[in-house]
Amino acid sequence: MFYTGIAVIITVPLLVVFYIKSFTQSNEIINCKSAFSIVSGPDRLSFSVTFFIKDGSGLFTFSGNSGSNEDDMILRKYFSYTKKSRDIYVLKGLDSEVRIKPGAQTEHFTQFFPFFFTNVNEGSDFILKVIQIKEQAWLLMSTNTPYFLCEQN
Protein backbone atom coordinates (compact mmCIF):
# COMPACT_ATOMS: atom_id res chain seq x y z
CA MET A 1 0.00 0.00 0.00
CA PHE A 2 2.87 2.34 0.85
CA TYR A 3 4.54 1.78 -2.55
CA THR A 4 1.26 2.36 -4.38
CA GLY A 5 0.89 5.73 -2.66
CA ILE A 6 4.43 6.75 -3.63
CA ALA A 7 3.83 5.63 -7.23
CA VAL A 8 0.67 7.78 -7.40
CA ILE A 9 2.47 10.78 -5.83
CA ILE A 10 5.22 10.54 -8.46
CA THR A 11 3.06 9.64 -11.49
CA VAL A 12 0.27 12.22 -11.13
CA PRO A 13 2.57 15.32 -11.19
CA LEU A 14 4.44 13.89 -14.19
CA LEU A 15 1.18 13.38 -16.07
CA VAL A 16 0.07 16.93 -15.24
CA VAL A 17 3.37 18.37 -16.51
CA PHE A 18 3.14 16.30 -19.72
CA TYR A 19 -0.48 17.43 -20.28
CA ILE A 20 0.35 21.12 -19.77
CA LYS A 21 3.44 20.87 -21.97
CA SER A 22 1.41 19.33 -24.80
CA PHE A 23 -0.82 22.45 -24.85
CA THR A 24 1.99 24.98 -24.65
CA GLN A 25 4.41 23.35 -27.03
CA SER A 26 5.70 26.15 -29.27
CA ASN A 27 8.01 24.20 -31.55
CA GLU A 28 5.13 22.79 -33.59
CA ILE A 29 5.70 22.94 -37.34
CA ILE A 30 3.03 22.38 -39.97
CA ASN A 31 4.07 22.56 -43.60
CA CYS A 32 1.50 21.17 -46.02
CA LYS A 33 -0.11 21.51 -49.45
CA SER A 34 -3.62 21.09 -50.78
CA ALA A 35 -5.87 21.66 -53.76
CA PHE A 36 -8.77 24.00 -53.01
CA SER A 37 -11.83 24.68 -55.17
CA ILE A 38 -14.89 26.84 -54.68
CA VAL A 39 -17.96 26.33 -56.86
CA SER A 40 -20.92 28.70 -56.69
CA GLY A 41 -23.33 28.59 -59.61
CA PRO A 42 -21.34 29.31 -62.76
CA ASP A 43 -18.34 30.62 -60.78
CA ARG A 44 -15.45 28.30 -60.02
CA LEU A 45 -12.16 29.10 -58.30
CA SER A 46 -9.37 26.51 -58.28
CA PHE A 47 -6.20 26.91 -56.25
CA SER A 48 -3.09 25.20 -55.09
CA VAL A 49 -2.65 26.04 -51.39
CA THR A 50 0.34 25.89 -49.07
CA PHE A 51 0.09 26.38 -45.31
CA PHE A 52 3.11 26.83 -43.06
CA ILE A 53 3.38 27.63 -39.33
CA LYS A 54 6.31 27.60 -36.96
CA ASP A 55 7.07 29.33 -33.66
CA GLY A 56 4.23 31.89 -33.80
CA SER A 57 4.58 32.88 -37.49
CA GLY A 58 2.98 31.54 -40.62
CA LEU A 59 2.15 31.86 -44.29
CA PHE A 60 -0.80 30.92 -46.50
CA THR A 61 -0.22 30.88 -50.27
CA PHE A 62 -3.06 30.48 -52.77
CA SER A 63 -2.24 30.28 -56.47
CA GLY A 64 -4.81 29.58 -59.16
CA ASN A 65 -7.61 31.10 -61.17
CA SER A 66 -11.35 31.35 -61.71
CA GLY A 67 -11.34 29.19 -64.82
CA SER A 68 -10.08 31.97 -67.04
CA ASN A 69 -6.38 32.39 -67.84
CA GLU A 70 -6.90 36.15 -67.47
CA ASP A 71 -7.85 35.64 -63.83
CA ASP A 72 -4.61 34.04 -62.65
CA MET A 73 -3.92 35.00 -59.05
CA ILE A 74 -1.29 34.52 -56.38
CA LEU A 75 -2.18 35.51 -52.83
CA ARG A 76 0.37 35.31 -50.00
CA LYS A 77 -0.86 36.05 -46.49
CA TYR A 78 1.75 36.37 -43.74
CA PHE A 79 0.52 36.16 -40.16
CA SER A 80 1.48 35.66 -36.57
CA TYR A 81 -0.55 33.24 -34.48
CA THR A 82 -1.41 32.33 -30.94
CA LYS A 83 -2.48 28.82 -30.11
CA LYS A 84 -5.52 29.04 -27.82
CA SER A 85 -6.14 25.33 -27.30
CA ARG A 86 -5.12 22.03 -28.81
CA ASP A 87 -6.67 22.81 -32.22
CA ILE A 88 -7.61 26.52 -32.17
CA TYR A 89 -5.27 29.16 -33.62
CA VAL A 90 -5.90 32.91 -33.66
CA LEU A 91 -4.16 34.37 -36.71
CA LYS A 92 -3.23 38.05 -36.84
CA GLY A 93 -2.57 39.39 -40.32
CA LEU A 94 0.86 40.88 -40.88
CA ASP A 95 1.08 41.47 -44.59
CA SER A 96 -0.55 40.32 -47.80
CA GLU A 97 0.75 40.17 -51.30
CA VAL A 98 -1.88 39.81 -54.00
CA ARG A 99 -0.90 39.46 -57.65
CA ILE A 100 -3.66 39.39 -60.24
CA LYS A 101 -3.18 39.76 -63.98
CA PRO A 102 -4.26 43.16 -65.32
CA GLY A 103 -7.92 43.08 -66.37
CA ALA A 104 -8.80 40.18 -64.09
CA GLN A 105 -12.18 40.19 -62.41
CA THR A 106 -11.04 40.68 -58.80
CA GLU A 107 -14.59 40.36 -57.44
CA HIS A 108 -14.32 36.62 -58.12
CA PHE A 109 -11.67 36.43 -55.42
CA THR A 110 -13.02 38.94 -52.90
CA GLN A 111 -16.49 37.37 -53.12
CA PHE A 112 -15.29 33.99 -51.86
CA PHE A 113 -12.21 34.67 -49.71
CA PRO A 114 -12.66 35.96 -46.16
CA PHE A 115 -11.58 39.58 -45.64
CA PHE A 116 -8.58 38.35 -43.63
CA PHE A 117 -6.94 37.01 -46.81
CA THR A 118 -7.72 39.82 -49.25
CA ASN A 119 -7.05 42.67 -46.79
CA VAL A 120 -3.53 44.00 -47.33
CA ASN A 121 -3.59 45.96 -44.07
CA GLU A 122 -2.07 44.48 -40.95
CA GLY A 123 -3.94 43.63 -37.79
CA SER A 124 -7.02 41.72 -38.90
CA ASP A 125 -7.77 38.50 -36.99
CA PHE A 126 -8.92 35.10 -38.19
CA ILE A 127 -9.74 32.05 -36.07
CA LEU A 128 -8.60 28.79 -37.62
CA LYS A 129 -9.14 25.27 -36.37
CA VAL A 130 -6.33 22.90 -37.40
CA ILE A 131 -7.04 19.26 -36.62
CA GLN A 132 -4.34 16.67 -37.17
CA ILE A 133 -6.17 13.65 -38.57
CA LYS A 134 -3.13 11.45 -39.20
CA GLU A 135 0.64 11.70 -39.46
CA GLN A 136 1.42 14.69 -41.74
CA ALA A 137 -2.24 15.45 -42.60
CA TRP A 138 -4.38 18.27 -41.17
CA LEU A 139 -7.94 19.42 -41.64
CA LEU A 140 -8.30 23.23 -41.75
CA MET A 141 -11.58 24.93 -40.88
CA SER A 142 -12.93 28.11 -39.29
CA THR A 143 -16.59 27.14 -39.14
CA ASN A 144 -18.27 23.78 -38.74
CA THR A 145 -17.48 23.06 -42.39
CA PRO A 146 -13.91 22.03 -43.23
CA TYR A 147 -12.08 24.08 -45.86
CA PHE A 148 -9.63 21.46 -47.03
CA LEU A 149 -7.30 18.62 -46.13
CA CYS A 150 -3.68 19.72 -46.10
CA GLU A 151 -0.96 17.09 -46.42
CA GLN A 152 2.80 17.12 -46.24
CA ASN A 153 4.53 15.46 -49.18
CORKAWO-V625504 format. One record per run of one state. SS is the DSSP state (a for helix, b for strand, c for the rest). FROM is the first residue (numbers start at 1). LEN is the number of residues. If there is no record, write none. Layout:
SS,FROM,LEN
SS,FROM,LEN
This chain:
c,1,1
a,2,23
c,25,4
b,29,12
c,41,2
b,43,12
c,55,2
b,57,9
c,66,3
a,69,3
c,72,1
b,73,11
c,84,4
b,88,13
c,101,6
a,107,6
c,113,2
a,115,4
c,119,6
b,125,10
c,135,2
b,137,5
c,142,4
b,146,6
c,152,2
